[in-house]
Amino acid sequence: MNASRPRACRLRRNVAVGALLALISMPMAQAAQTPPSLHVQAQSSVEAAPDKATLNARLWEKTPAHSTLEDSDGDALTDARARLERRVGELITTMEDSGLERDAISAGSLSIYPEQVQGARSDNGDGETLQRTRLERPVTVELTDLDQLGEVLDALMGAGVNALDGVQFDLQNRDAATDEALVKALEKARHKAELMADTLGADIGHVQHIEETQSPIFQPRMMSMRTEQGASADANSAPRAEYRPGTIRIDAGVNVTWTLKGPDAPDHPDSDAAAQE
C-alpha cells in the first residue's frame, strides 16, 4: 500500500508535465500556421468639378429707434414686417423671371432681434441708449446650372439683399465621387503591395485585413471672382464678372494586409513587411 503511493505521485506529476507541455506547444503550433504578411497604407484623392451651388442671403428691416423708457410701437413692427415681406416677394419674383424653378428658391422663417443703439450725445457728453427691432428672413437659392451663377448673384445684389453669406459648391452625386476616391486608394494599395512583393521575390496571397483610415472628405475650394472688360466694350459699361468655382477634392485612405507566399518570402512566421505613404 506504501509502494502504490509513490507510483500515484509520479503519475500525477507526469499528467501535470504533459498538460504544461501541451499548453506551451499550442501557441507555437498556432504561430507556425500563421503566414507572413504584408501591410500597406495608401491614400488617394479625386478632384471633381462642382455641378451644384447654394447661395445664402439675408434681408432685414428695422424699426425706428426709440427710448428704452418708451413702449415698443406695434405699428412700427407691422410696417417693418410689411416692407420685409414685400422685398422678399420681389426677390423671389426676380429669381423666377431669371429662369429659376420655384422649388430652387426657399425663404426661411421670420426672426426678430432686439437691438440697442447709441443716441445723440448732449453737450456734456452724455448719451441715451436707444432700442429698436430688426426683422430678418433668410433666402436660399440652389443652382444645378452653374452658368446661372453670375446672373443670380447680380439679381440678389440688385434686389438689395442686406447680407450675402457666400456660395457653397457641391456635387449632385456625392456617392459616385466618394466611390471613385475609395477605389483609387485600394488600387494604389494593391499596386504598392505587388511592387514590394515582386521586388523581394514573393507573391501576395489573399487579403487578411482591410481598414478605412480616412473616410472620403469633401474639401471645396473657395470661389474666385475676376472682373474683366473687353477692349471693344464701352468704357462706361459695367465690367463683366467671371465666377470660377474651382474643384472639389475628395480624399480617401486605406490600410490593407495581404499574406505573402513564395520561396523568397520571409521564413519567420511572425515576420511582417510594412509600407506607409
C-alpha positions as CSV (number, residue, x, y, z in Angstrom):
1,M,0.0,0.0,0.0
2,N,3.0,2.2,0.7
3,A,4.6,1.3,-2.6
4,S,1.5,2.4,-4.6
5,R,1.7,5.9,-3.1
6,P,4.9,6.9,-5.0
7,R,3.5,5.5,-8.2
8,A,0.4,7.7,-7.8
9,C,2.6,10.7,-7.2
10,R,4.7,10.0,-10.2
11,L,1.5,9.6,-12.3
12,R,0.2,12.9,-11.2
13,R,3.5,14.6,-12.0
14,N,3.5,13.1,-15.4
15,V,0.0,14.3,-16.1
16,A,0.9,17.8,-14.9
17,V,4.0,17.9,-17.1
18,G,2.1,16.6,-20.1
19,A,-0.6,19.3,-19.6
20,L,2.0,22.0,-19.3
21,L,3.8,20.9,-22.4
22,A,0.5,20.8,-24.3
23,L,-0.2,24.4,-23.2
24,I,3.2,25.6,-24.3
25,S,3.0,23.8,-27.7
26,M,-0.4,25.2,-28.6
27,P,0.7,28.8,-29.3
28,M,3.8,27.6,-31.0
29,A,1.7,25.4,-33.3
30,Q,-0.7,28.3,-34.0
31,A,2.3,30.7,-34.7
32,A,3.7,28.1,-37.1
33,Q,0.5,28.2,-39.0
34,T,0.4,32.0,-39.3
35,P,1.7,33.0,-42.7
36,P,4.0,36.0,-43.2
37,S,2.1,39.1,-44.1
38,L,2.5,42.4,-45.9
39,H,0.9,45.6,-44.6
40,V,0.3,48.6,-46.9
41,Q,-1.1,52.0,-46.2
42,A,-2.3,54.2,-49.2
43,Q,-4.1,57.5,-49.7
44,S,-5.7,58.8,-52.8
45,S,-7.7,61.9,-53.9
46,V,-10.1,62.8,-56.6
47,E,-10.9,66.3,-57.9
48,A,-14.2,66.9,-59.5
49,A,-15.8,70.0,-60.9
50,P,-18.8,71.0,-58.9
51,D,-22.2,70.9,-60.5
52,K,-24.3,72.4,-57.7
53,A,-24.2,75.7,-55.8
54,T,-26.1,77.0,-52.8
55,L,-26.4,80.7,-52.2
56,N,-27.5,82.1,-48.8
57,A,-28.7,85.6,-48.4
58,R,-30.5,87.6,-45.8
59,L,-32.9,90.5,-45.9
60,W,-33.9,92.6,-42.9
61,E,-35.9,95.7,-41.9
62,K,-35.5,97.8,-38.7
63,T,-38.0,99.8,-36.7
64,P,-37.1,103.3,-35.8
65,A,-35.0,103.6,-32.6
66,H,-36.8,104.9,-29.5
67,S,-36.0,105.4,-25.9
68,T,-35.8,102.4,-23.6
69,L,-38.4,104.2,-21.4
70,E,-41.0,104.1,-24.2
71,D,-43.1,101.1,-25.1
72,S,-42.5,99.5,-28.4
73,D,-44.6,100.7,-31.3
74,G,-46.8,97.9,-32.7
75,D,-47.5,99.9,-35.8
76,A,-43.7,100.2,-36.5
77,L,-43.3,96.5,-36.2
78,T,-46.2,95.9,-38.6
79,D,-44.8,98.4,-41.1
80,A,-41.3,96.8,-40.9
81,R,-42.7,93.4,-41.5
82,A,-44.7,94.5,-44.4
83,R,-41.7,96.1,-46.1
84,L,-39.7,93.0,-45.5
85,E,-42.3,90.6,-46.9
86,R,-42.6,92.9,-50.0
87,R,-38.9,92.8,-50.6
88,V,-38.7,89.0,-50.2
89,G,-41.6,88.6,-52.6
90,E,-40.0,90.9,-55.2
91,L,-36.7,88.9,-54.8
92,I,-38.4,85.6,-55.4
93,T,-40.2,87.0,-58.5
94,T,-36.9,88.3,-59.8
95,M,-35.3,84.9,-59.4
96,E,-38.2,83.2,-61.2
97,D,-38.0,85.7,-64.0
98,S,-34.3,84.8,-64.4
99,G,-35.3,81.2,-65.2
100,L,-35.1,79.5,-61.8
101,E,-37.7,77.0,-60.8
102,R,-39.8,77.9,-57.8
103,D,-38.5,74.8,-55.9
104,A,-35.0,76.1,-56.2
105,I,-35.8,79.2,-54.1
106,S,-36.7,79.0,-50.4
107,A,-37.4,81.7,-47.9
108,G,-36.8,80.9,-44.3
109,S,-39.0,81.9,-41.3
110,L,-39.1,85.3,-39.8
111,S,-36.7,86.1,-37.0
112,I,-36.9,89.1,-34.7
113,Y,-33.9,90.6,-32.9
114,P,-33.9,93.4,-30.4
115,E,-31.0,95.9,-30.9
116,Q,-29.6,98.7,-28.9
117,V,-28.1,101.8,-30.5
118,Q,-26.4,104.9,-29.1
119,G,-28.4,108.0,-29.3
120,A,-27.1,111.5,-29.9
121,R,-24.8,112.9,-27.2
122,S,-25.6,116.1,-25.3
123,D,-23.1,118.9,-24.8
124,N,-21.8,117.4,-21.6
125,G,-21.1,114.1,-23.4
126,D,-24.0,112.1,-22.0
127,G,-25.9,109.9,-24.5
128,E,-29.0,107.9,-24.2
129,T,-29.2,104.2,-25.2
130,L,-32.0,103.6,-27.7
131,Q,-33.6,100.4,-28.8
132,R,-35.1,99.1,-32.0
133,T,-36.1,95.8,-33.5
134,R,-34.6,94.0,-36.5
135,L,-36.9,91.7,-38.5
136,E,-34.9,89.3,-40.7
137,R,-35.7,86.5,-43.3
138,P,-33.1,84.2,-44.9
139,V,-33.3,83.3,-48.6
140,T,-31.6,80.2,-50.1
141,V,-31.1,79.6,-53.8
142,E,-29.9,76.2,-55.1
143,L,-28.5,76.0,-58.6
144,T,-27.8,72.9,-60.7
145,D,-26.7,75.0,-63.7
146,L,-23.6,76.9,-62.7
147,D,-23.9,79.1,-65.8
148,Q,-26.7,80.9,-64.0
149,L,-24.5,81.8,-61.0
150,G,-23.4,85.2,-62.2
151,E,-26.9,86.2,-63.2
152,V,-28.4,85.0,-59.9
153,L,-25.7,86.9,-57.9
154,D,-26.4,90.1,-59.8
155,A,-30.1,89.6,-59.2
156,L,-29.5,89.2,-55.5
157,M,-27.4,92.3,-55.3
158,G,-29.8,94.2,-57.4
159,A,-32.7,93.3,-55.1
160,G,-30.8,94.9,-52.3
161,V,-30.1,91.9,-50.0
162,N,-28.6,93.1,-46.8
163,A,-26.1,90.2,-46.5
164,L,-24.8,87.6,-48.9
165,D,-23.3,84.8,-46.8
166,G,-21.4,83.2,-49.6
167,V,-21.7,80.4,-52.1
168,Q,-21.3,76.8,-51.2
169,F,-20.4,74.4,-54.0
170,D,-21.2,70.7,-54.0
171,L,-21.7,67.7,-56.2
172,Q,-25.2,66.4,-57.1
173,N,-23.9,62.8,-56.9
174,R,-21.5,62.6,-53.9
175,D,-21.6,58.8,-53.8
176,A,-20.1,58.4,-57.2
177,A,-17.1,60.7,-56.3
178,T,-16.7,59.0,-52.9
179,D,-16.6,55.6,-54.5
180,E,-14.1,56.7,-57.1
181,A,-11.7,58.1,-54.4
182,L,-12.0,54.9,-52.3
183,V,-11.4,52.6,-55.3
184,K,-8.3,54.6,-56.3
185,A,-6.9,54.2,-52.8
186,L,-7.5,50.5,-52.8
187,E,-5.9,50.2,-56.3
188,K,-2.9,52.2,-55.1
189,A,-2.5,49.9,-52.1
190,R,-2.6,46.8,-54.3
191,H,0.0,48.3,-56.7
192,K,2.3,49.1,-53.8
193,A,1.9,45.6,-52.3
194,E,2.6,43.9,-55.6
195,L,5.6,46.1,-56.2
196,M,7.1,45.3,-52.8
197,A,6.4,41.6,-53.0
198,D,7.8,41.3,-56.6
199,T,10.9,43.2,-55.6
200,L,11.5,40.7,-52.7
201,G,10.8,37.7,-54.9
202,A,7.5,36.9,-53.3
203,D,3.8,37.0,-54.2
204,I,0.9,38.4,-52.4
205,G,-1.8,36.0,-51.3
206,H,-5.3,36.6,-50.0
207,V,-6.4,39.7,-48.2
208,Q,-6.3,39.4,-44.4
209,H,-7.5,42.8,-43.3
210,I,-8.9,45.9,-44.8
211,E,-9.4,49.2,-42.9
212,E,-10.6,52.6,-44.0
213,T,-8.2,55.0,-42.3
214,Q,-9.9,58.2,-43.7
215,S,-13.4,58.4,-44.8
216,P,-13.8,60.4,-48.0
217,I,-13.8,64.1,-47.1
218,F,-15.0,66.9,-49.3
219,Q,-12.7,69.9,-49.4
220,P,-14.4,72.6,-51.5
221,R,-12.2,75.4,-52.8
222,M,-13.1,79.0,-52.5
223,M,-14.7,80.6,-55.4
224,S,-12.6,83.2,-57.1
225,M,-14.0,86.2,-58.9
226,R,-12.4,88.0,-61.7
227,T,-13.6,91.2,-63.3
228,E,-12.9,91.8,-67.0
229,Q,-13.8,94.3,-69.5
230,G,-13.2,93.7,-73.2
231,A,-11.2,96.1,-75.3
232,S,-14.1,96.6,-77.6
233,A,-16.6,97.2,-74.8
234,D,-17.9,100.7,-73.9
235,A,-15.6,102.3,-71.4
236,N,-18.7,103.4,-69.4
237,S,-20.2,100.0,-69.3
238,A,-20.1,97.8,-66.2
239,P,-17.3,95.3,-66.1
240,R,-18.2,91.6,-66.5
241,A,-17.6,89.4,-63.5
242,E,-16.4,85.9,-64.1
243,Y,-17.0,83.4,-61.3
244,R,-14.8,80.4,-61.0
245,P,-15.9,77.7,-58.6
246,G,-12.6,75.7,-58.8
247,T,-12.8,72.0,-58.0
248,I,-13.9,69.8,-55.1
249,R,-11.3,67.4,-53.7
250,I,-12.2,64.1,-52.1
251,D,-9.5,62.3,-50.1
252,A,-9.6,58.6,-49.0
253,G,-7.2,56.3,-47.2
254,V,-7.0,52.6,-46.5
255,N,-4.9,50.0,-44.7
256,V,-4.7,46.6,-46.3
257,T,-2.9,43.4,-45.2
258,W,-2.1,40.5,-47.5
259,T,-0.5,37.2,-46.9
260,L,2.9,36.5,-48.5
261,K,3.7,33.4,-50.4
262,G,6.7,32.3,-52.4
263,P,10.2,30.8,-51.9
264,D,11.7,34.1,-51.0
265,A,9.0,35.1,-48.6
266,P,10.3,35.8,-45.0
267,D,10.9,32.5,-43.2
268,H,10.0,33.7,-39.7
269,P,6.3,33.1,-39.1
270,D,5.8,36.4,-37.3
271,S,7.7,38.5,-39.9
272,D,5.7,41.4,-41.3
273,A,6.6,43.8,-44.1
274,A,5.0,47.2,-43.8
275,A,4.8,50.3,-46.0
276,Q,3.3,53.6,-45.4
277,E,2.9,56.6,-47.6
